[in-house]
Amino acid sequence: MTINHNYYIDLAFQIAEKNLGRTRLNPSVGTIIVKNDTVISSAVTSCNGKPHSEFNALKNLKNCAGATLYTTLEPCTHYGQTPPCTNIIIKKKIKNVFYAFEDPDTRTFKKAKKFLKRRGIKTKLIYSKKNSKFYQSYFVNKKKSIPFITAKIAVSKDYLTISKQSKWITNETSRKIVHLLRNRHDCILSTSKSINNDDSLLNCRINGLNNNKPDLFIVDLQLKLKKKLSLNKYLKVRKTFLITSKNNLSKTLSYKKLGYKIIFINKLENKNDFILLYKKIYNMGYSRMLVESGLTFLNNLIRNKMIHDLYIFKSNKKLGKNGKNNNTSYYLKKVHPKLLKVNLNGDDLFKKEFNHV
């Protein structure tokens, strides 16, 4: 009988997707244990990155000798805060190991296959073209030591980003997709101008995800963030950082008393400034960042080529005189994104992937 390895690999990716954006600097990995053509265990990397999925899938199994392990990423071979996953694979007498991608971490890269084979465990890389972009953010993390940067913006059919009559431009379905996007990132980057204008919460207001509040970074170079905002009530349960270049002791102390944490930078004008900020955020333990800002800040990111993915939610209605922009829409119109096949009840969702960060 021919075993459909890709079926089990795909199943492992479906499980890995559950914690995408919630495992900090470790990747979200899915693992399936199969014995006698039956899935006997499955697991995902724990929130905050440990324990790993292989350990989670195997730790409570008692009769798994001779089983096959499918995992989305090469099992780790090094000691970190936890022992290597290859240890428990050997201990539980797994017979076969199949994985979809090699781990770019130099402590593990291409080592699992050799290590396990020496112990009589058949090990094979089965590349998954279907899931080829799943670890795109992790590969960026390892190569550049910066978070993977996703940006999103909502526009009307005539490319206006502000409605004079309503807080919203796109419909409720589009807004739910935004909440799902937030759930896939461990932090959000915004600006004091955007938050002051909208009194934004920037959390996940959708059933099942209500408790997930990605940490928040607010670019506030001149310390103009309002003191009375809706997000203030979450400062004790959600890390919120003010990024500023203004060294004003009395102002920073007042923000600290409210619960904000202060990050000082020199400036934020060119690509090098953004890279330094991104590296600082990555070194704080964040791997996936969603940018939610107005058009001015987004234009700056596009001009400086500081985005990996851009999502454009486009309404099917024109705003005309009932809408406006605080900055040019030239850069958005110049972008040529791909229309995603998603049913948004009239709205369209476009995605542009950049490869230049």
Buried (B, 14 or more C-beta within 10 A) or exposed (E): EEEEBBEBBBBBBBBBBEBBBBBBBBBBBBBBBBBEEEEBBBBBBBBEBBBBBBBBBBEEBEEBEEBBBBBBBBBBBBEBEBBBBBBBBBEBEBBBBBBBBBBBBEEBEEBBBEBBEEEEBEBEBEEBEEBEEBBEBBBBBBEBEBBBBBBBBBBBBEBBBBBEEEEEBBBEBBBBBBBEBBBBBBBBBBBBBBBBBBEBBBBBEBEEBEEBBBBBBBBBBEBEBEEEBEBBEBBEEBBBBBBBBEEEEEBBEEBEEBBBBBBEBEEBEEBEBBBBBBBBBBEBBBBBBBBBBBBBBBBBBBEBEBBBBBBBBBBEBEBEEBBEBEBEBEBBEEEEBEEEEEEBEEBBBBBBEBEEB
